[in-house]
């Protein structure tokens, strides 16, 4: 993979990371500001349900943030774009769709097949 492609992926990953971190900050800010007292139990339950849903989303995003940071580290150490299973180069198209991936399409397909069986 050439430097131009690596810079493209670094920019893509950094933009995604910045957006996720901004969303997380906004969620924390919204949840700390929101100190509403609802006399109606249904309204209170709805608020709690919404908060739980938001926290589940943020937890998934936290995991994605970790994957993005690992991908950025792989760009730095020169291992980005190579399958961690077979060590072949991962196609640029696959990386554009999922830049945090660590497996080529063949190894990922095999992994999913084994998960279905086992």
N, C-alpha and C positions, 0 to 999 in steps of 0.2 A: 504494500500500500504506500502510495507516495505522500509527500508532505502536504500537498493540497487537499487530498482526501482526509488525512488526519486532522487538518485544521477545520475542515468542513464538519467532521464528526465532533471535534472538540467544541465548536461553536454551537452545534445542535444540542449537545449534552449540557453545556453551560446554560443555554437559554432555558432548557427544560428544568434544570436545577433551580435557577433563579425564580422561575414561575412557581414551582412547588414550595420553595422557601417563603415566598411572598404570600401564598395562600395559607400556609401554616401560621405565619405571623398574624394574618388577618383573622384567622379562626380563633387564635388565642386572645387577641384583642376583643373580638366580638363576644366571646364567652365570659371574659372578665368584666366587660362593661354591662352585660345583660344581667341585671340583678332584679328582675321583675318578679313581683309577688302576684301570683294568679289565685284569686279566691275560688275559681272554678276548677275542680279536680281534672276535668277533661282537658282544659287548656294547659294545665300543668303537665299532664301526661303527654300531650302532644309536643310540648316544648322538650321534655325529657327524651322522647322518642327521636325528635329531630337532632338533639345534641348527640345521642348515642350513634345515630347514623353518620353524623358529621365526624365523630371521633373514629369510627370504623374506616371511613374514607381516608382520614389523615393518617391512620396507622398503615394502611396500604401504601399511601404516598411516602411515608417514612421509610418503608422497605425499598421503594423505588429510588428514593434519594440515596440510600446506601449503595444500590446497584449503579446509579449514575456516578457516584464518587469512585467506586471501584473501576468503572469503565474509564474515567478520566485518569486514574492511576495507571491503567493498562496502556493508555496512550503515552503517558510519560515514560513507562519502562519498556515500551516497544512490543508488548504482547497483545495490543489491541488488534482485533480483526482475525485472530487465529483461534481455532477451535481448541478448547481445553481438553477435549477427549482424543481427537485424532491428530491434532496439531496442524491441520490443513487450514488454508485461508478461508475465512467466512466471506461469502459474496457480499459485495457492496450494496446490492439491492436489499438483502436481508438486514444488513446493518442500518440502512436508511429507515427501514420500517421499525426495527427494534435495536437501537444502537447499544443497549445494555447486554445484548445476548452474548453468551460465552460458548455456544455450541453451533456448529454448522447445521444446515437443515437436515442432512442425513443422520447425524448423531442425535439431534433433537427428536426426529421421527422415531428412531430406535428407542430412545429413552421413554417416549410416550407409549410406544407399543409394549415395552416391558412393564410399565406402570399399569396398563389395562389388564395384562395377563396376571400379574402378581398382586 
